[in-house]
Amino acid sequence: MKGIILAGGTGSRLGHLTRVTNKHLLPVFDRPMIYFPIQTLVRAGIKDIMIVSGKEHAGDFLTLLRSGRDVGARFQYGVQERAGGIAEALGLCEDFADRGPVIVILGDNIITDDITPAIERFRAAASGGLIFLKEVDHPEAFGVPVFQGDPRTRIIAIEEKPAKPKSRFAVIGLYGYDGQVWDMIKTLKPSGRGELEITDVNNFYLAQGAMEHHFLDGYWGDCGESFESLLAAANIVADMAKRPLAKA
């Protein structure tokens, strides 16, 4: 199974920090942000990885990461010509994935859980989709799952940044999709903000009853959400370094 790291976007929520660089190259304590999603995939046994970035800083990723051999991976690189959304960036990876299943992670997500068991279950299922959920204090800032009944075993929809969230969980930037995703993306229409939304992809799988979900226990940080989230992630990583955390 192949992995995809999406590292495009303008990073506008981080203000002046992203005027001269891509946000995924910003430091989180002692290493660039992009190292964390790489580590998440490699630890789960996913070694063939495509990194998609914007055209302005694509060369910087290549300079930093090179072939991927230093971290036990094999990298390919893709360029998103404009900020057209997560789903559009994913669509650029169709040939890389040979139209097969993929694990997709956003380049600003830091996850301390070992996701290997969830990935192995997804690989064994050989069809459908997979999302990861984390309980958060402010779910209205994220895509929020709507559960049917209790215990939380079935999701019937995902609401994007709802004013009144129906749960306290966020759909984090880590997804698994089978080969259906490549044709599905081609049917998407831009949202009100002119982008192809990953929530529409996830709701497609939910409508089929083909979306599994996995709850995270450890730390999850969306470093690109705000200055506060970037600082919080750096503090967490600094504290973990005392144990220490294996570096990518």
The 8 nearest C-alpha neighbors of each residue, nearest first, counted from 0:
[[1, 101, 100, 45, 2, 102, 122, 47],
 [2, 0, 101, 47, 48, 45, 96, 102],
 [3, 1, 48, 102, 101, 103, 47, 45],
 [2, 4, 103, 49, 48, 50, 102, 104],
 [5, 3, 50, 104, 105, 106, 103, 6],
 [4, 6, 105, 51, 106, 7, 50, 3],
 [5, 7, 52, 106, 51, 4, 23, 105],
 [8, 6, 52, 53, 5, 51, 9, 79],
 [9, 7, 82, 10, 53, 6, 52, 84],
 [8, 10, 11, 7, 82, 21, 17, 22],
 [11, 9, 12, 22, 13, 8, 17, 223],
 [10, 12, 13, 9, 14, 17, 15, 8],
 [13, 11, 14, 10, 225, 224, 223, 226],
 [14, 12, 11, 10, 16, 225, 226, 17],
 [13, 15, 11, 16, 12, 17, 18, 10],
 [14, 16, 18, 17, 13, 19, 11, 12],
 [17, 15, 14, 13, 18, 19, 20, 22],
 [16, 18, 20, 15, 19, 22, 21, 10],
 [19, 17, 15, 16, 20, 14, 21, 11],
 [18, 20, 17, 21, 16, 15, 56, 55],
 [21, 19, 17, 18, 22, 56, 24, 16],
 [20, 22, 23, 24, 17, 56, 10, 25],
 [23, 21, 25, 24, 10, 17, 20, 223],
 [22, 24, 32, 33, 21, 25, 107, 106],
 [25, 23, 31, 22, 21, 32, 33, 26],
 [24, 26, 22, 31, 23, 32, 27, 21],
 [27, 25, 31, 30, 32, 28, 24, 29],
 [26, 28, 233, 32, 30, 31, 29, 25],
 [27, 29, 233, 26, 237, 30, 236, 234],
 [30, 28, 27, 26, 31, 237, 236, 233],
 [31, 29, 26, 27, 28, 32, 34, 25],
 [32, 30, 26, 24, 25, 33, 34, 27],
 [31, 33, 23, 34, 27, 24, 26, 25],
 [34, 32, 23, 106, 35, 31, 36, 24],
 [33, 35, 37, 32, 247, 36, 31, 38],
 [34, 36, 38, 37, 33, 109, 32, 39],
 [37, 35, 39, 38, 34, 106, 33, 40],
 [38, 36, 34, 35, 40, 39, 41, 33],
 [37, 39, 35, 41, 36, 40, 247, 42],
 [40, 38, 36, 42, 37, 41, 35, 43],
 [41, 39, 43, 45, 37, 42, 38, 36],
 [40, 42, 45, 44, 38, 43, 46, 39],
 [41, 43, 39, 44, 40, 38, 113, 115],
 [44, 42, 115, 40, 41, 45, 114, 39],
 [43, 45, 41, 42, 46, 40, 115, 0],
 [46, 44, 41, 40, 43, 47, 2, 1],
 [45, 47, 72, 41, 73, 48, 44, 71],
 [48, 46, 73, 1, 45, 72, 2, 74],
 [47, 49, 2, 74, 3, 46, 1, 73],
 [48, 50, 75, 3, 76, 74, 4, 51],
 [49, 51, 4, 76, 3, 5, 77, 75],
 [50, 52, 77, 5, 78, 6, 76, 4],
 [53, 51, 7, 6, 78, 57, 79, 77],
 [52, 54, 7, 79, 78, 55, 57, 80],
 [53, 55, 57, 78, 56, 80, 79, 52],
 [56, 54, 53, 57, 58, 21, 20, 52],
 [55, 57, 59, 58, 54, 53, 21, 20],
 [58, 56, 54, 59, 60, 52, 55, 53],
 [59, 57, 61, 60, 56, 62, 55, 54],
 [58, 60, 62, 56, 61, 57, 63, 24],
 [61, 59, 63, 58, 62, 57, 64, 56],
 [60, 62, 65, 58, 64, 59, 63, 57],
 [63, 61, 59, 60, 65, 64, 58, 57],
 [64, 62, 60, 61, 65, 59, 58, 24],
 [63, 65, 61, 60, 67, 62, 66, 69],
 [66, 64, 61, 67, 62, 63, 60, 74],
 [67, 65, 74, 68, 73, 64, 75, 72],
 [68, 66, 72, 73, 74, 69, 65, 70],
 [67, 69, 71, 70, 72, 66, 73, 65],
 [68, 70, 67, 71, 72, 66, 247, 64],
 [71, 69, 68, 247, 72, 67, 41, 38],
 [70, 72, 68, 69, 67, 46, 73, 41],
 [73, 71, 46, 67, 68, 70, 47, 74],
 [74, 72, 67, 47, 66, 46, 48, 68],
 [75, 73, 48, 67, 66, 49, 47, 72],
 [74, 76, 49, 50, 48, 73, 77, 66],
 [75, 77, 50, 49, 51, 74, 78, 61],
 [78, 76, 51, 50, 52, 79, 49, 75],
 [77, 79, 52, 51, 53, 54, 80, 57],
 [80, 78, 53, 81, 52, 88, 54, 51],
 [79, 81, 54, 78, 53, 82, 83, 52],
 [82, 80, 79, 83, 53, 54, 8, 7],
 [81, 83, 8, 84, 79, 80, 7, 9],
 [84, 82, 194, 81, 87, 195, 193, 85],
 [85, 83, 194, 195, 87, 86, 82, 196],
 [84, 86, 88, 87, 197, 196, 89, 195],
 [85, 87, 197, 89, 195, 88, 196, 84],
 [86, 88, 90, 89, 84, 85, 195, 83],
 [89, 87, 85, 90, 86, 91, 79, 84],
 [88, 90, 86, 87, 91, 92, 85, 5],
 [89, 91, 87, 92, 88, 93, 86, 184],
 [90, 92, 89, 88, 93, 87, 77, 79],
 [93, 91, 95, 90, 89, 94, 96, 88],
 [92, 94, 96, 98, 95, 91, 90, 97],
 [95, 93, 97, 96, 92, 98, 91, 90],
 [94, 96, 92, 93, 97, 49, 98, 75],
 [95, 97, 98, 93, 94, 99, 92, 1],
 [98, 96, 94, 99, 95, 93, 100, 92],
 [99, 97, 96, 93, 178, 94, 181, 100],
 [98, 100, 178, 97, 96, 177, 101, 0],
 [101, 99, 177, 178, 176, 0, 98, 96],
 [102, 100, 1, 2, 176, 175, 0, 103],
 [101, 103, 175, 2, 174, 3, 1, 176],
 [102, 104, 3, 174, 173, 2, 4, 175],
 [105, 103, 173, 4, 172, 106, 3, 5],
 [106, 104, 5, 172, 107, 4, 108, 6],
 [105, 107, 6, 33, 5, 108, 4, 36],
 [106, 108, 222, 105, 223, 221, 23, 32],
 [109, 107, 221, 220, 106, 105, 222, 172],
 [108, 110, 220, 219, 35, 36, 107, 221],
 [111, 109, 219, 112, 218, 108, 220, 39],
 [110, 112, 218, 217, 113, 219, 109, 39],
 [113, 111, 217, 110, 114, 215, 216, 218],
 [112, 114, 115, 111, 43, 42, 39, 116],
 [115, 113, 117, 116, 112, 43, 118, 39],
 [114, 116, 43, 118, 117, 113, 119, 42],
 [117, 115, 119, 118, 114, 120, 113, 43],
 [118, 116, 120, 119, 114, 115, 121, 213],
 [119, 117, 121, 115, 120, 116, 122, 114],
 [118, 120, 122, 116, 121, 117, 115, 123],
 [121, 119, 123, 117, 118, 122, 124, 116],
 [120, 122, 118, 124, 119, 123, 117, 125],
 [121, 123, 119, 125, 120, 124, 118, 0],
 [122, 124, 120, 125, 121, 119, 126, 118],
 [123, 125, 121, 122, 126, 120, 127, 119],
 [126, 124, 122, 123, 121, 177, 127, 100],
 [127, 125, 177, 124, 128, 121, 176, 209],
 [128, 126, 209, 177, 210, 176, 204, 129],
 [127, 129, 176, 210, 175, 211, 209, 177],
 [130, 128, 175, 211, 210, 212, 174, 176],
 [131, 129, 212, 174, 213, 173, 211, 175],
 [130, 132, 213, 212, 214, 171, 170, 173],
 [133, 131, 214, 170, 169, 171, 215, 168],
 [132, 134, 168, 169, 215, 214, 135, 170],
 [133, 135, 168, 167, 169, 132, 136, 138],
 [136, 134, 137, 168, 138, 167, 133, 169],
 [135, 137, 138, 167, 134, 168, 139, 169],
 [138, 136, 139, 135, 140, 167, 141, 169],
 [139, 137, 140, 141, 167, 169, 135, 168],
 [138, 140, 160, 161, 137, 141, 164, 162],
 [141, 139, 160, 138, 137, 142, 161, 159],
 [142, 140, 160, 139, 138, 169, 143, 159],
 [141, 143, 159, 170, 160, 158, 169, 157],
 [142, 144, 169, 158, 157, 168, 170, 141],
 [145, 143, 157, 156, 146, 154, 158, 166],
 [144, 146, 156, 154, 165, 155, 157, 166],
 [147, 145, 154, 153, 155, 151, 148, 144],
 [146, 148, 153, 154, 155, 145, 149, 151],
 [149, 147, 146, 150, 151, 153, 152, 154],
 [150, 148, 151, 147, 152, 146, 153, 154],
 [149, 151, 152, 148, 153, 147, 146, 154],
 [152, 150, 149, 153, 146, 148, 147, 154],
 [151, 153, 150, 154, 149, 146, 147, 148],
 [154, 152, 147, 146, 151, 155, 148, 211],
 [155, 153, 146, 145, 156, 147, 144, 152],
 [154, 156, 145, 146, 205, 147, 153, 157],
 [157, 155, 145, 154, 144, 202, 158, 205],
 [156, 158, 144, 143, 145, 142, 202, 159],
 [157, 159, 143, 142, 161, 160, 144, 156],
 [158, 160, 142, 161, 141, 143, 157, 198],
 [159, 161, 139, 141, 140, 142, 158, 162],
 [162, 160, 139, 163, 164, 159, 158, 143],
 [161, 163, 139, 164, 160, 140, 159, 138],
 [164, 162, 161, 165, 139, 160, 166, 138],
 [165, 163, 161, 166, 139, 162, 138, 143],
 [164, 166, 145, 163, 167, 143, 144, 146],
 [167, 165, 164, 168, 145, 144, 143, 146],
 [166, 168, 134, 138, 135, 169, 164, 136],
 [169, 167, 134, 133, 166, 135, 143, 138],
 [170, 168, 143, 133, 132, 138, 141, 142],
 [171, 169, 132, 142, 131, 143, 168, 172],
 [170, 172, 173, 169, 131, 132, 133, 130],
 [171, 173, 105, 104, 108, 174, 170, 131],
 [172, 174, 104, 103, 171, 131, 130, 105],
 [175, 173, 130, 103, 129, 102, 104, 172],
 [174, 176, 102, 129, 128, 101, 103, 130],
 [177, 175, 128, 100, 101, 180, 127, 129],
 [176, 178, 100, 126, 127, 179, 128, 180],
 [177, 179, 99, 100, 180, 98, 181, 176],
 [180, 178, 177, 181, 182, 183, 176, 127],
 [179, 181, 183, 178, 182, 184, 176, 177],
 [182, 180, 183, 184, 179, 178, 93, 98],
 [183, 181, 185, 184, 180, 179, 186, 178],
 [182, 184, 180, 185, 186, 181, 179, 187],
 [185, 183, 186, 187, 182, 181, 180, 90],
 [184, 186, 183, 182, 187, 181, 90, 188],
 [187, 185, 184, 183, 188, 182, 181, 195],
 [188, 186, 184, 185, 195, 189, 183, 199],
 [187, 189, 195, 190, 186, 194, 185, 193],
 [190, 188, 194, 195, 193, 187, 191, 192],
 [189, 191, 193, 192, 194, 195, 188, 196],
 [192, 190, 193, 189, 194, 195, 188, 196],
 [191, 193, 190, 194, 189, 195, 84, 83],
 [194, 192, 189, 190, 191, 83, 195, 84],
 [193, 195, 84, 83, 189, 190, 192, 196],
 [196, 194, 189, 84, 86, 87, 190, 83],
 [195, 197, 198, 86, 199, 194, 84, 85],
 [196, 198, 86, 200, 199, 85, 201, 195],
 [197, 199, 201, 196, 200, 202, 157, 159],
 [200, 198, 202, 197, 201, 196, 203, 187],
 [201, 199, 197, 203, 198, 202, 204, 184],
 [200, 202, 198, 204, 203, 199, 205, 197],
 [201, 203, 205, 199, 204, 200, 206, 156],
 [204, 202, 200, 206, 201, 205, 199, 207],
 [205, 203, 207, 209, 210, 201, 202, 206],
 [204, 206, 202, 208, 210, 207, 203, 209],
 [205, 207, 203, 204, 208, 202, 155, 209],
 [208, 206, 204, 209, 205, 203, 210, 202],
 [207, 209, 205, 206, 210, 204, 155, 127],
 [208, 210, 127, 207, 204, 205, 128, 211],
 [211, 209, 128, 205, 204, 129, 127, 208],
 [212, 210, 129, 128, 130, 209, 213, 127],
 [213, 211, 130, 129, 131, 210, 214, 132],
 [212, 214, 131, 132, 130, 215, 117, 211],
 [215, 213, 132, 131, 133, 216, 212, 134],
 [214, 216, 133, 217, 132, 213, 112, 131],
 [217, 215, 214, 112, 218, 133, 111, 219],
 [218, 216, 112, 111, 215, 219, 110, 133],
 [217, 219, 111, 110, 220, 216, 112, 109],
 [218, 220, 110, 109, 217, 111, 221, 108],
 [219, 221, 109, 108, 222, 232, 218, 110],
 [222, 220, 108, 223, 224, 107, 228, 109],
 [221, 223, 229, 107, 228, 224, 220, 108],
 [222, 224, 221, 107, 225, 229, 10, 13],
 [223, 225, 222, 221, 228, 12, 226, 229],
 [226, 224, 228, 227, 223, 12, 13, 229],
 [227, 225, 229, 228, 13, 230, 224, 223],
 [226, 228, 230, 225, 229, 231, 224, 222],
 [227, 229, 231, 225, 222, 230, 226, 232],
 [230, 228, 222, 226, 232, 227, 231, 233],
 [231, 229, 233, 227, 232, 228, 226, 234],
 [230, 232, 228, 234, 233, 229, 227, 235],
 [231, 233, 235, 229, 234, 230, 220, 228],
 [234, 232, 28, 27, 230, 236, 231, 235],
 [233, 235, 237, 231, 232, 236, 238, 230],
 [236, 234, 232, 238, 237, 233, 239, 231],
 [237, 235, 239, 233, 238, 234, 240, 232],
 [236, 238, 234, 240, 235, 239, 28, 233],
 [237, 239, 235, 236, 240, 241, 234, 242],
 [240, 238, 236, 241, 237, 242, 243, 244],
 [241, 239, 243, 237, 242, 238, 244, 236],
 [240, 242, 243, 239, 238, 237, 244, 236],
 [243, 241, 240, 239, 244, 238, 245, 237],
 [242, 244, 240, 241, 239, 245, 238, 246],
 [245, 243, 240, 239, 246, 242, 241, 236],
 [246, 244, 243, 247, 240, 38, 242, 239],
 [247, 245, 244, 38, 34, 30, 35, 70],
 [246, 70, 38, 34, 245, 37, 35, 69]]
